[in-house]
């Protein structure tokens, strides 16, 4: 996909499994087709929402290939790149490219953890992937408490000045950090798409000027969130805020403590709506308790998205 620009609502997808834990390839195809029919602006596969840490590299590449087969040429497919060494990142990046990925979102290796982090370390990592893989890259700033890295302004500038880096996902879940990072990005001498990864302030991210949202919640209530995005672009803030308020009970149910269970809750919603067959997650992620399932159902119902036949 040439002249790639990421904007709008870009769901971070779940990974459908069979009851025995195997990848549900046919279910994945149906789910991706459904997403494209919701008019989303792209998809991101095997990110945290997709239980990436429980997937093998081979499964991730297979998922990328399935997504490219189903969606190729229609909407962008962003594959997430998890690696612990530069050589591994380059090798896996090439495999995702060959499988049909339009872009790669770069998760930080463990070598980035801890402070201070010399800016030349992440700069060299991104530069090697850019030089050796040849795909557009999405930088990723994630709250450290969730296993991510919050970069210094100098490190971010160095990463974002690499030609292949064309977007950043900002997911510190901190409105002040979000705003200061956006200010840095907008001051750069090159255009970078600024994508919010903050599921806790989606509407507010768009109002503050994000080009879009690359989020796990984006795979739920997709049409509504696309409409909210379009309303913000049209400066119809009253309409956008009404949609945000409609979806708030569902968002709060999905991201209630413990947050680790948001993946299972997201799958539970999709199963309740008949979009995927089985809501199970891979161990060691736990299954939902009956009380959590009921809370998810109540959130879905309060948002007006639980159909009669599924009540």
C-alpha positions in Angstrom: 0.0 0.0 0.0 1.8 3.1 -1.2 1.6 6.6 0.3 0.4 5.1 3.5 -1.2 7.5 6.0 -2.7 6.3 9.2 -5.7 8.1 10.6 -9.2 7.5 12.0 -10.2 4.4 14.0 -7.7 1.6 13.8 -8.7 -1.4 16.0 -6.1 -3.4 17.7 -7.7 -6.8 17.0 -8.3 -9.8 19.2 -7.0 -13.2 18.2 -9.8 -15.8 18.0 -9.0 -19.2 19.4 -10.6 -22.6 19.3 -11.7 -24.2 22.6 -8.4 -26.2 22.6 -6.4 -23.0 22.3 -5.5 -23.3 18.6 -5.7 -20.3 16.3 -9.2 -20.1 14.8 -8.2 -19.2 11.3 -11.7 -19.2 9.7 -13.0 -17.3 12.7 -10.2 -14.8 12.2 -11.2 -14.3 8.6 -14.8 -13.7 9.4 -13.9 -11.3 12.2 -11.6 -9.3 9.9 -14.2 -9.2 7.2 -16.7 -7.9 9.8 -14.3 -5.2 10.9 -13.8 -4.0 7.3 -17.5 -3.8 6.9 -17.7 -1.4 9.9 -15.7 1.2 7.8 -12.7 1.3 10.2 -9.7 3.0 8.8 -7.2 0.1 9.3 -6.4 -2.7 11.6 -3.5 -3.6 13.9 -2.9 -7.4 14.4 -1.4 -9.3 17.3 -0.9 -6.3 19.6 -1.5 -6.5 23.3 -5.3 -6.9 22.7 -4.5 -9.8 20.5 -2.6 -11.6 23.3 0.6 -11.2 21.4 2.8 -12.5 24.3 1.0 -15.9 24.1 1.5 -16.2 20.4 4.5 -17.8 18.7 6.4 -15.8 16.0 5.0 -18.3 13.5 1.4 -17.6 14.6 2.0 -13.9 14.4 3.3 -14.1 10.9 0.4 -16.4 9.9 -2.1 -13.8 11.4 -0.4 -11.1 9.4 -0.8 -13.1 6.2 -4.5 -13.8 6.9 -5.2 -10.2 7.5 -3.4 -9.2 4.3 -5.3 -11.8 2.4 -8.7 -10.6 3.7 -8.0 -6.8 3.8 -5.1 -6.2 1.4 -5.6 -3.1 -0.7 -8.8 -2.1 1.2 -7.5 -0.8 4.5 -4.0 -0.8 6.0 -2.7 -3.8 8.0 -0.3 -2.9 10.7 1.6 -5.8 12.2 3.2 -5.6 15.6 6.9 -6.4 15.9 8.0 -8.1 19.1 11.7 -9.0 19.4 14.5 -9.0 22.0 17.4 -8.3 19.7 18.0 -6.2 16.6 18.8 -9.2 14.5 15.5 -10.9 15.5 13.6 -7.7 14.8 15.0 -7.5 11.3 14.3 -11.1 10.6 10.7 -11.0 11.9 10.1 -7.7 10.2 11.0 -9.2 6.9 8.7 -12.1 7.5 5.8 -9.8 8.2 6.6 -7.8 5.1 6.6 -10.9 3.0 3.3 -11.9 4.6 1.7 -8.7 3.4 2.0 -6.2 6.2 1.6 -2.5 5.2 3.4 -1.2 8.3 5.0 -2.4 11.5 4.4 -1.1 15.0 7.5 -1.5 17.1 7.2 -2.8 20.6 10.2 -2.0 22.9 12.6 -4.8 23.6 13.6 -5.4 27.3 16.9 -3.7 26.6 14.9 -0.4 26.7 13.6 -0.9 30.2 15.0 1.2 33.0 16.2 4.7 33.2 18.1 6.5 32.1 17.8 5.1 28.5 20.5 6.7 26.2 18.6 8.0 23.2 21.0 6.4 20.7 19.9 2.9 21.8 16.2 3.2 20.6 17.3 5.3 17.7 19.7 2.6 16.5 17.1 -0.1 16.9 14.5 1.7 14.9 17.0 2.7 12.2 18.2 -0.9 11.7 14.6 -2.1 11.2 13.9 0.8 8.8 17.1 0.1 6.8 16.8 -3.6 6.6 13.0 -4.2 6.4 11.8 -1.4 4.2 8.3 -0.9 5.6 6.7 2.2 7.2 7.1 2.1 11.0 4.8 3.2 13.8 6.7 4.2 17.0 5.1 3.2 20.2 5.1 5.0 23.5 3.4 3.0 26.3 3.0 3.5 30.0 5.9 1.8 31.7 3.6 0.2 34.3 2.1 -1.8 31.4 5.4 -3.0 30.2 6.2 -0.2 27.8 8.7 2.7 27.6 8.0 6.4 28.0 10.8 8.0 25.9 12.6 11.2 26.7 11.9 14.1 24.3 15.3 13.7 22.8 14.8 10.0 22.2 11.5 10.6 20.6 12.9 13.3 18.3 15.6 10.9 17.1 13.2 8.0 16.5 10.7 10.2 14.7 13.3 11.8 12.4 14.0 8.4 10.9 12.5 8.5 7.4 10.5 5.3 7.6 8.8 6.3 10.9 5.5 7.7 9.7 3.3 7.5 12.9 3.4 7.3 16.6 1.0 5.6 19.0 0.9 7.5 22.3 -0.4 5.4 25.1 0.8 6.7 28.5 -2.8 7.1 29.7 -1.7 10.6 30.9 -3.4 13.6 29.3 -0.5 15.9 30.1 2.1 13.5 28.7 -0.2 13.0 25.7 -0.4 16.8 25.1 3.3 17.4 25.5 4.2 14.5 23.1 1.7 15.9 20.5 3.4 19.3 20.8 6.8 17.7 20.2 5.5 15.8 17.2 3.7 18.8 15.6 7.0 20.8 15.9 9.0 18.3 13.9 10.2 19.3 10.4 8.4 16.3 8.9 4.8 15.1 9.1 4.0 12.3 11.5 0.6 10.8 12.2 -0.2 11.2 15.9 -2.4 8.3 17.0 -3.9 7.9 20.5 -3.6 4.6 22.3 -5.4 5.9 25.3 -8.6 3.8 25.6 -9.6 5.9 28.7 -9.9 9.2 26.7 -10.7 8.4 23.1 -13.1 11.2 22.4 -10.9 13.7 24.3 -7.9 12.5 22.3 -9.6 13.4 19.0 -10.7 16.8 20.3 -7.2 17.5 21.4 -6.0 16.9 17.8 -5.0 13.3 17.4 -5.1 12.1 13.8 -6.8 8.9 15.0 -6.9 6.2 17.6 -5.1 2.9 17.5 -6.8 1.1 20.4 -8.2 -2.2 21.6 -11.5 -0.6 22.4 -11.7 0.3 18.7 -12.7 -3.3 17.9 -15.9 -2.8 19.8 -18.7 -0.4 18.7 -16.7 0.2 15.6 -19.4 2.1 13.6 -20.1 4.3 16.5 -16.5 5.2 17.0 -16.0 5.9 13.3 -19.0 8.2 13.4 -17.6 9.9 16.5 -14.3 10.4 14.7 -16.1 11.8 11.6 -18.2 14.1 13.9 -15.0 15.5 15.4 -13.5 16.1 12.0 -16.7 18.0 11.1 -16.4 19.9 14.4 -19.8 18.6 15.4 -18.6 18.2 19.0 -22.0 17.8 20.5 -22.7 14.7 18.3 -19.3 13.3 19.1 -19.6 13.7 22.8 -23.1 12.1 22.8 -21.5 9.0 21.2 -18.7 9.0 23.7 -21.3 9.1 26.5 -23.3 6.3 25.0 -20.2 4.1 24.9 -18.8 5.1 28.3 -20.6 2.2 30.3 -19.1 -0.4 27.9 -15.6 1.2 28.1 -15.7 1.2 31.9 -16.8 -2.4 31.9 -14.0 -3.4 29.6 -11.3 -1.6 31.5 -12.4 -2.2 35.1 -9.8 -3.6 37.5 -7.9 -5.8 37.0 -7.0 -4.3 33.6 -5.3 -7.5 32.5 -8.7 -9.0 31.9 -9.7 -6.4 29.3 -8.7 -8.9 26.6 -11.1 -11.5 27.8 -13.8 -8.9 28.3 -13.3 -7.6 24.8 -13.7 -11.2 23.4 -16.8 -11.7 25.6 -18.5 -8.7 23.9 -17.6 -10.0 20.5 -19.0 -13.4 21.3 -22.2 -11.9 22.8 -22.7 -10.1 19.5 -22.0 -13.2 17.5 -18.9 -11.8 15.8 -16.6 -14.5 17.2 -17.5 -18.0 18.3 -15.4 -18.5 21.4 -14.4 -15.9 23.9 -11.5 -17.9 25.5 -8.1 -16.5 26.1 -4.8 -18.3 26.4 -3.3 -19.2 29.7 -1.9 -17.8 31.9 -4.6 -15.1 31.2 -7.6 -16.1 33.4 -11.1 -16.9 32.3 -13.8 -14.4 33.4 -15.8 -15.0 36.5 -19.6 -15.2 36.1 -19.8 -11.8 37.8 -17.4 -10.3 35.3 -19.4 -11.7 32.4 -22.5 -10.1 33.8 -20.8 -6.8 34.2 -19.7 -6.9 30.6 -23.2 -7.8 29.5 -24.6 -4.9 31.5 -22.1 -2.5 30.0 -23.0 -3.7 26.5 -26.7 -3.4 27.2 -26.3 0.1 28.7 -24.5 1.2 25.5 -27.5 -0.1 23.5 -25.4 -2.7 21.6 -26.8 -6.0 23.0 -29.2 -7.4 20.4 -32.5 -9.0 21.5 -31.5 -12.5 20.4 -28.3 -12.3 22.5 -29.9 -11.0 25.7 
